[in-house]
Amino acid sequence: MAPPPLLTLQDITLGFGGPPLFDGLSLTIGRDERLCLVGRNGSGKSTLLKVIAGLVEPDAGTRALQPDVAVAYLPQEPDLSGFASALDCVTAALPPAHAGEAHRAEILLDALRLPYDRAPATLSGGETRRLALARALVGEPDILLLDEPTNHLDLPTIAWLEDAVAAFRGAVVTISHDRAFLRRLTHATLWLDRGRLRRLEEGFAAFDAWADTIVAQEEAEWAKQDKLIAQETVWSRQGISARRKRNQGRLRRLYALREERAQRLQRAGGVKLEAEAGETSGKLVIEAEGIAKGFEGRAVVKPFSIRILRGDRVGIVGPNGAGKTTLLRLLTGALEPDTGHVRLGTNLTPTTLDQHRSLLDGDKTVWDLLADTGADRINVRGESRHVVSYLRDFLFDDRQARSPLNSLSGGERNRLVLAKALAKPTNLLILDEPTNDLDMETLDLLEEMLADFDGTLLLVSHDRDFLDRVVTSTIVLPGDGRAVEYAGGFSDALAQAGGAMAALFPGMLGAAPAAGGNTGPPKPKATPTPSEKPKPRSAKLSYKQQRALEQLPGRIDSLHAEVARLENDLADSGLFSRDPDGFQARTDRLEAARAELSAAEDEYLDLEILRESLEG
């Protein structure tokens, strides 16, 4: 006989005074179950988790918990104020039976590399998340509820958490956008969609195919119903007068069908994400030679070289504090290196989405942020759009247009930043942790947008699945100042480093440094493609090629100066009225100079690559 469930929800209804978020929802959680709760932002996932935790009282229905069953809840935005130290914070979460057993808290704090005496208020976002995890795990609960547990965590901590949850002996319910995390740890899937909870007795890996099947079946049913309504409407007009009495039941059925369709909860529209590549950049986008940076005597980035060409999609991964954002700023020219140099290509129009979402600072409203000129229309990649219409593309309600920024949820804030960033044409997207707080559907659409993007992408992320789907090469920062570039996505980097997370990140949680001093992953050796087969060392550039290689840098610098001078002349608003012919001549010459500059750069780059292959 199967044991009774640890927790049961029966006929739960909840609406917060408006349309019900849930209506007649039921759920059971058994011992040792591994459930993931999925659904788009705003569907009520976090609220349902709070109902399960007993923190939100439903309008109707019952929550039944077996006696002596302990429930621990990790909120999406934990509040750890009121504690003097990290140790006090975790010890306070111990159940009465283990009160005073501070060693339990110390074991977790050691594993998560958190100092005992640090005040929670002084911790970074990632450290706060780790402390909240320690609080949730310290009491060894029977049911563990995790709301976006990987948000703000670096890859070593995510790997540690995966191992901890895999070894956990109770039931687990997880909300997460991290597909790799869910694929490894879940055995059943709960889909919250328009107030209805569906259950699949398989892990998250089977969710997409299952959901597609349900959506297709639903749309087929709706199509049949619409056709039936049309047929019954024709019948009602043509024959009802002759058969009024005996066909009142059929007429009532028609009215019922119409009412059902009117009340049908249509599937909400998806986010419309597009990025216009704008003006084509030069073939060379970024060339870094031996760049290094240190702060307060610590080498954050040791000498590193890379060449990024137009259309490349480069991911950057590493533990928190390893220097990912520093490297990103060095590569984009926002930060000067201590040694080495960075050369940026021509015609670059970069757009940056920083991890701190600095666009959202201040007391602005959603409208103010998008329409910063005060008008009601904005220019979206060359097209005039009304603010409210553009917000609908990102799943915002019309009433939210005048809402203050601080009233938005984490997912809404991230979608708004994407809306702002993607409104203008760009050929260099710089995304620092863009996936935090996004639901999976929006993540999928962001991936599709990036796949169609014709420009160059620099991406910092801890989302392994997202990296695998998007990037063409991955720069790994192990945490000791080195940066190592691998071909392919994160899984490719992991395989090239030996297949173990500790091989990429020797200093990761729970991993002891290897003996011998050098704990980093071996630098991969590039495998030449058929078109890059090593040439004999006796081969060399022709005289003409060598001469061009020597002269092109000077020509490129000269063209750069000419382009800058012409752009400065054309910035004069009165030039056209004073000298229309001169204005046209400068415009034509600017277009030609840019083309010559791009051609010169391409030629120099091709010759430099050829020279390196001949000498290598």
ZAMARGU-4260 file (C-alpha; in steps of 0.2 Angstrom, whole numbers, plus 5000, padded with zeros to 4 digits):
<rodrens>
0) 5000/5000/5000 | 5007/5017/4995 | 5011/5029/5009 | 5000/5044/5011 | 5006/5060/5003
5) 5016/5072/5014 | 5005/5087/5009 | 4988/5089/4999 | 4980/5104/4992 | 4962/5102/4988
10) 4951/5113/4977 | 4962/5129/4980 | 4955/5145/4974 | 4964/5162/4975 | 4961/5178/4967
15) 4968/5193/4978 | 4951/5202/4975 | 4952/5200/4956 | 4950/5186/4943 | 4955/5170/4951
20) 4974/5165/4949 | 4969/5147/4953 | 4951/5140/4953 | 4949/5122/4960 | 4967/5118/4960
25) 4973/5102/4968 | 4990/5094/4971 | 4998/5080/4981 | 5016/5079/4986 | 5023/5062/4991
30) 5039/5057/5000 | 5055/5058/4990 | 5046/5066/4975 | 5056/5078/4964 | 5044/5090/4956
35) 5047/5105/4945 | 5034/5119/4943 | 5034/5128/4927 | 5024/5142/4919 | 5026/5159/4911
40) 5030/5174/4922 | 5014/5180/4930 | 5005/5163/4930 | 5006/5162/4949 | 5020/5149/4952
45) 5028/5159/4966 | 5011/5162/4974 | 5007/5143/4973 | 5023/5139/4981 | 5019/5151/4995
50) 5002/5142/4997 | 5011/5125/4998 | 5023/5133/5011 | 5008/5139/5021 | 5013/5157/5019
55) 4997/5162/5009 | 4980/5158/5014 | 4968/5153/4999 | 4951/5160/4997 | 4944/5143/4996
60) 4950/5125/4997 | 4961/5116/5010 | 4979/5113/5013 | 4982/5097/5023 | 5000/5093/5030
65) 5004/5076/5038 | 5009/5078/5057 | 5027/5082/5060 | 5031/5086/5042 | 5043/5100/5041
70) 5043/5112/5026 | 5057/5124/5021 | 5055/5137/5008 | 5068/5147/4998 | 5060/5163/4992
75) 5065/5171/4976 | 5070/5187/4985 | 5075/5182/5003 | 5075/5194/5017 | 5089/5190/5029
80) 5088/5207/5039 | 5088/5207/5058 | 5102/5195/5060 | 5119/5200/5067 | 5129/5187/5058
85) 5128/5173/5045 | 5130/5160/5058 | 5115/5168/5068 | 5105/5168/5052 | 5107/5150/5049
90) 5106/5144/5067 | 5089/5152/5069 | 5082/5141/5055 | 5086/5125/5065 | 5070/5116/5071
95) 5067/5115/5089 | 5073/5097/5090 | 5090/5103/5085 | 5091/5120/5093 | 5108/5126/5098
100) 5117/5113/5087 | 5127/5127/5078 | 5139/5114/5071 | 5125/5110/5058 | 5125/5128/5052
105) 5144/5129/5052 | 5145/5114/5041 | 5134/5122/5028 | 5143/5139/5029 | 5160/5130/5027
110) 5153/5121/5011 | 5146/5137/5004 | 5162/5147/5009 | 5153/5160/5019 | 5161/5168/5034
115) 5152/5165/5050 | 5154/5183/5057 | 5148/5193/5041 | 5132/5203/5043 | 5119/5197/5030
120) 5116/5216/5026 | 5134/5217/5019 | 5133/5202/5008 | 5133/5202/4989 | 5118/5196/4979
125) 5126/5179/4976 | 5132/5177/4994 | 5114/5182/5000 | 5107/5168/4989 | 5120/5155/4997
130) 5115/5160/5014 | 5097/5158/5011 | 5101/5141/5004 | 5110/5136/5020 | 5094/5142/5030
135) 5083/5131/5019 | 5094/5116/5021 | 5100/5116/5038 | 5085/5109/5046 | 5084/5094/5034
140) 5066/5097/5030 | 5053/5084/5023 | 5048/5096/5009 | 5060/5108/5001 | 5052/5122/4991
145) 5065/5131/4980 | 5060/5147/4970 | 5073/5151/4957 | 5087/5144/4967 | 5100/5147/4954
150) 5097/5165/4952 | 5113/5175/4955 | 5123/5159/4958 | 5139/5156/4949 | 5142/5139/4940
155) 5153/5131/4954 | 5139/5135/4967 | 5125/5129/4955 | 5135/5112/4954 | 5136/5111/4973
160) 5118/5114/4974 | 5114/5101/4961 | 5124/5088/4971 | 5115/5094/4988 | 5098/5092/4980
165) 5102/5076/4972 | 5107/5069/4989 | 5093/5077/4999 | 5081/5063/5006 | 5065/5073/5006
170) 5053/5079/4993 | 5058/5094/4982 | 5047/5107/4972 | 5057/5118/4961 | 5053/5134/4951
175) 5068/5138/4939 | 5072/5144/4922 | 5089/5134/4922 | 5085/5119/4911 | 5101/5110/4914
180) 5097/5110/4933 | 5079/5104/4930 | 5084/5091/4918 | 5096/5083/4931 | 5085/5084/4946
185) 5066/5082/4942 | 5056/5066/4940 | 5039/5074/4937 | 5033/5091/4930 | 5019/5102/4936
190) 5013/5115/4922 | 5003/5130/4929 | 4994/5137/4914 | 4979/5150/4915 | 4975/5144/4933
195) 4975/5126/4929 | 4988/5114/4935 | 4993/5099/4924 | 5005/5085/4929 | 5017/5075/4919
200) 5024/5059/4927 | 5041/5063/4919 | 5055/5075/4922 | 5058/5092/4914 | 5067/5084/4899
205) 5050/5078/4893 | 5041/5094/4896 | 5043/5103/4879 | 5036/5089/4868 | 5021/5086/4881
210) 5017/5105/4881 | 5017/5106/4862 | 5005/5091/4861 | 4993/5099/4874 | 4993/5116/4865
215) 4990/5107/4848 | 4975/5097/4855 | 4968/5113/4863 | 4969/5123/4847 | 4961/5109/4837
220) 4947/5108/4850 | 4944/5127/4849 | 4944/5126/4830 | 4931/5112/4830 | 4920/5123/4842
225) 4922/5138/4832 | 4916/5128/4816 | 4901/5121/4826 | 4896/5139/4832 | 4896/5144/4814
230) 4886/5130/4808 | 4873/5132/4822 | 4872/5151/4819 | 4867/5147/4800 | 4854/5134/4806
235) 4847/5147/4819 | 4844/5160/4805 | 4837/5148/4792 | 4826/5136/4801 | 4821/5141/4818
240) 4805/5149/4814 | 4798/5133/4808 | 4804/5122/4822 | 4804/5135/4836 | 4796/5124/4850
245) 4806/5107/4847 | 4822/5116/4844 | 4824/5127/4859 | 4836/5115/4867 | 4848/5116/4851
250) 4846/5135/4852 | 4851/5135/4871 | 4866/5124/4866 | 4871/5137/4853 | 4870/5151/4866
255) 4880/5141/4878 | 4894/5138/4865 | 4895/5156/4862 | 4896/5160/4881 | 4910/5147/4883
260) 4920/5155/4869 | 4918/5172/4876 | 4924/5166/4892 | 4938/5156/4885 | 4955/5160/4892
265) 4965/5162/4876 | 4983/5158/4878 | 4993/5174/4881 | 5003/5181/4867 | 5022/5178/4867
270) 5035/5191/4869 | 5041/5198/4852 | 5059/5200/4853 | 5069/5207/4838 | 5086/5215/4837
275) 5091/5225/4821 | 5109/5223/4817 | 5110/5241/4811 | 5125/5247/4800 | 5137/5233/4796
280) 5153/5234/4806 | 5170/5230/4800 | 5176/5212/4799 | 5187/5214/4814 | 5176/5219/4829
285) 5188/5217/4844 | 5207/5213/4844 | 5215/5211/4861 | 5234/5208/4863 | 5240/5203/4880
290) 5228/5213/4890 | 5229/5212/4909 | 5221/5220/4924 | 5224/5220/4943 | 5216/5229/4958
295) 5225/5232/4975 | 5239/5220/4970 | 5228/5206/4964 | 5229/5200/4946 | 5210/5200/4941
300) 5214/5196/4922 | 5231/5189/4918 | 5238/5193/4900 | 5225/5187/4887 | 5223/5189/4869
305) 5208/5186/4857 | 5202/5191/4840 | 5183/5193/4838 | 5176/5195/4821 | 5159/5201/4814
310) 5146/5188/4818 | 5155/5179/4832 | 5145/5175/4848 | 5157/5174/4863 | 5151/5168/4880
315) 5161/5172/4896 | 5159/5161/4912 | 5167/5159/4928 | 5164/5160/4947 | 5158/5176/4955
320) 5173/5188/4957 | 5183/5179/4944 | 5184/5195/4933 | 5170/5191/4920 | 5163/5209/4920
325) 5181/5216/4921 | 5186/5206/4905 | 5170/5212/4897 | 5174/5230/4900 | 5192/5228/4895
330) 5186/5220/4878 | 5174/5234/4875 | 5185/5248/4879 | 5176/5254/4894 | 5191/5250/4905
335) 5209/5253/4901 | 5221/5238/4904 | 5236/5239/4914 | 5246/5231/4900 | 5242/5226/4882
340) 5230/5235/4871 | 5213/5233/4863 | 5209/5238/4846 | 5190/5241/4841 | 5183/5239/4824
345) 5174/5252/4813 | 5156/5256/4812 | 5152/5248/4829 | 5135/5253/4837 | 5136/5244/4854
350) 5121/5241/4865 | 5124/5235/4883 | 5113/5226/4895 | 5122/5227/4912 | 5119/5214/4926
355) 5114/5228/4938 | 5101/5235/4927 | 5107/5252/4930 | 5093/5258/4917 | 5080/5255/4931
360) 5088/5267/4944 | 5078/5282/4950 | 5060/5287/4952 | 5055/5285/4933 | 5039/5276/4927
365) 5039/5263/4914 | 5033/5276/4901 | 5047/5288/4906 | 5060/5275/4904 | 5055/5270/4886
370) 5049/5288/4880 | 5063/5298/4888 | 5059/5313/4877 | 5042/5315/4885 | 5032/5310/4869
375) 5020/5296/4868 | 5029/5287/4853 | 5046/5280/4852 | 5058/5275/4838 | 5059/5256/4837
380) 5073/5251/4825 | 5067/5265/4813 | 5049/5263/4815 | 5038/5275/4825 | 5028/5265/4839
385) 5016/5270/4852 | 5024/5267/4870 | 5009/5256/4875 | 5009/5246/4859 | 5028/5242/4861
390) 5025/5237/4879 | 5012/5224/4873 | 5026/5215/4863 | 5034/5212/4880 | 5018/5206/4889
395) 5015/5222/4899 | 4997/5226/4903 | 4991/5244/4896 | 4989/5249/4914 | 5007/5246/4918
400) 5013/5260/4907 | 5012/5273/4920 | 5018/5261/4934 | 5034/5266/4944 | 5049/5255/4940
405) 5050/5249/4958 | 5033/5241/4957 | 5038/5229/4944 | 5043/5211/4947 | 5060/5204/4943
410) 5054/5196/4927 | 5045/5212/4922 | 5060/5223/4926 | 5071/5211/4915 | 5059/5212/4900
415) 5058/5231/4902 | 5077/5232/4900 | 5077/5221/4885 | 5063/5232/4878 | 5074/5247/4880
420) 5090/5239/4874 | 5082/5231/4858 | 5073/5247/4853 | 5088/5254/4844 | 5098/5247/4830
425) 5115/5238/4835 | 5128/5228/4828 | 5137/5223/4845 | 5126/5216/4859 | 5134/5216/4876
430) 5123/5206/4888 | 5129/5204/4906 | 5118/5191/4914 | 5102/5193/4903 | 5093/5177/4909
435) 5090/5181/4927 | 5071/5181/4932 | 5065/5177/4914 | 5053/5163/4911 | 5057/5149/4899
440) 5046/5155/4886 | 5054/5172/4885 | 5071/5164/4886 | 5067/5153/4871 | 5062/5169/4861
445) 5078/5178/4867 | 5088/5163/4860 | 5078/5164/4844 | 5081/5183/4842 | 5100/5180/4845
450) 5100/5166/4832 | 5093/5178/4819 | 5104/5193/4825 | 5117/5197/4811 | 5129/5207/4823
455) 5142/5201/4836 | 5137/5195/4853 | 5147/5196/4870 | 5137/5186/4883 | 5141/5184/4902
460) 5130/5170/4909 | 5129/5156/4921 | 5115/5147/4912 | 5123/5132/4904 | 5109/5128/4892
465) 5107/5146/4886 | 5126/5146/4882 | 5125/5130/4873 | 5111/5136/4862 | 5118/5153/4858
470) 5137/5155/4858 | 5151/5150/4846 | 5165/5151/4858 | 5167/5151/4877 | 5180/5161/4888
475) 5182/5152/4904 | 5189/5161/4919 | 5194/5148/4932 | 5196/5161/4946 | 5214/5163/4947
480) 5216/5177/4934 | 5218/5166/4919 | 5206/5167/4904 | 5205/5152/4892 | 5195/5152/4876
485) 5186/5136/4870 | 5177/5132/4854 | 5158/5130/4856 | 5146/5132/4870 | 5148/5127/4889
490) 5146/5109/4887 | 5160/5109/4873 | 5171/5118/4885 | 5168/5106/4899 | 5171/5091/4887
495) 5188/5099/4881 | 5193/5102/4899 | 5191/5084/4904 | 5172/5082/4907 | 5171/5087/4926
500) 5166/5104/4932 | 5181/5104/4944 | 5192/5103/4929 | 5186/5120/4923 | 5184/5128/4940
505) 5198/5120/4952 | 5192/5132/4966 | 5174/5127/4965 | 5164/5123/4981 | 5169/5107/4989
510) 5184/5104/4977 | 5201/5103/4984 | 5215/5110/4974 | 5226/5097/4965 | 5244/5094/4970
515) 5257/5102/4960 | 5252/5120/4960 | 5244/5121/4943 | 5225/5118/4946 | 5218/5126/4930
520) 5211/5117/4915 | 5223/5113/4901 | 5223/5125/4887 | 5215/5117/4873 | 5225/5115/4857
525) 5217/5122/4842 | 5213/5108/4828 | 5216/5116/4811 | 5202/5115/4799 | 5206/5108/4781
530) 5208/5126/4775 | 5220/5130/4789 | 5232/5115/4787 | 5250/5120/4794 | 5261/5127/4780
535) 5280/5122/4779 | 5290/5134/4789 | 5300/5139/4773 | 5284/5147/4766 | 5282/5166/4768
540) 5272/5181/4762 | 5276/5187/4745 | 5285/5204/4743 | 5269/5212/4738 | 5259/5205/4753
545) 5273/5210/4765 | 5273/5227/4758 | 5254/5229/4760 | 5255/5222/4778 | 5267/5236/4782
550) 5258/5250/4774 | 5240/5246/4778 | 5240/5251/4797 | 5245/5269/4791 | 5232/5269/4778
555) 5219/5263/4791 | 5224/5276/4803 | 5223/5289/4789 | 5205/5283/4784 | 5200/5283/4803
560) 5205/5302/4804 | 5196/5306/4788 | 5180/5298/4793 | 5181/5307/4810 | 5184/5324/4802
565) 5169/5321/4789 | 5157/5315/4803 | 5162/5331/4813 | 5159/5342/4798 | 5142/5334/4795
570) 5137/5336/4813 | 5136/5355/4809 | 5117/5358/4808 | 5119/5373/4797 | 5131/5366/4784
575) 5117/5361/4772 | 5109/5378/4772 | 5126/5387/4770 | 5133/5375/4757 | 5122/5361/4750
580) 5134/5355/4737 | 5148/5354/4750 | 5136/5345/4762 | 5132/5332/4748 | 5151/5330/4743
585) 5156/5327/4761 | 5141/5314/4763 | 5147/5305/4747 | 5165/5305/4753 | 5160/5299/4770
590) 5151/5284/4763 | 5166/5280/4751 | 5179/5282/4765 | 5170/5270/4777 | 5169/5257/4763
595) 5188/5260/4760 | 5191/5258/4778 | 5182/5242/4779 | 5190/5235/4764 | 5208/5240/4771
600) 5204/5232/4788 | 5198/5216/4779 | 5213/5215/4769 | 5225/5218/4784 | 5216/5205/4794
605) 5217/5192/4780 | 5236/5196/4778 | 5239/5195/4796 | 5230/5178/4798 | 5240/5172/4783
610) 5256/5177/4791 | 5252/5169/4807 | 5248/5152/4798 | 5264/5153/4788 | 5275/5156/4803
615) 5266/5144/4815
</rodrens>
